[in-house]
Amino acid sequence: MLTSNHSTDDAGTTDILTHLAPFFGYNSKYTCGPDPDVCSQYDFRILKNPRWFKPHRLLARTTPSNVKERSLKILDQWRKKAALHTTNTVFIEVGDDFMYEHKGVLPEVYQNYKGIIDYINSDASLNTSVDWGTLSDYFDSVRRQFDTSRLPVLSGDFFTYADREADYWSGYYTARPFYKNLDRVLESALRRTEILLSFDRGTARAGQDKMAQARRALSLFQHHDGI
């Protein structure tokens, strides 16, 4: 946790309270704690949508017969992660790119984690309270517990940074120039078409549906993995 400050703002009026994830990635394999092998056992979305990842051999749904063992194992990871936090509130991400694109994934993830959360919350000896929350909930909790003015200040820019060895995240500014140009041409054509359709006052339903499809395709294409 730190405060991000723009180098031109000496007064700190635009400072941003910033959370830095302590481990390698932001998907379930790396977010519950320091051991990816353990965290992979709780990547429940794979039970419904094994699109990119092979299920861990110990991945299993939460049941009354295994809930205690499963809960204590992930709680151990959460506590190790908590040791790296400034406050008593720990942020555990449950999601990543396209995680919930399959309609059955969200109920699967929710129900399996609910069993674990209910077990931990019901055992007072664990001295832990777990709940679902948003980013706003997390930052509000941090502000209630800690004087954020005491946090270290990073002045400057996070870019460009390397996430492993010398793999710097800067290529997407200049790579694939043909596709970057194609993206701008498509976006311009899309905007012109939107303006023309606005005169139709919603009667051309087929055109509106095609426009929605085009917007989705363009948005996905603009992801840094695309261009």
RANOR-V751280 format. One record per helix or strand of 3 or more residues. SS is the DSSP state (H for helix, E for strand). FROM is the first residue (numbers start at 1). TO is the last residue. If there is no record, write none. Layout:
# RANOR-V751280
[[SS & FROM & TO] [SS & FROM & TO]]
This chain:
# RANOR-V751280
[[E & 2 & 5] [E & 16 & 18] [H & 28 & 31] [H & 36 & 42] [H & 44 & 47] [H & 67 & 82] [H & 105 & 122] [H & 124 & 126] [H & 135 & 145] [H & 148 & 150] [E & 153 & 155] [H & 171 & 173] [H & 177 & 198] [H & 205 & 221]]
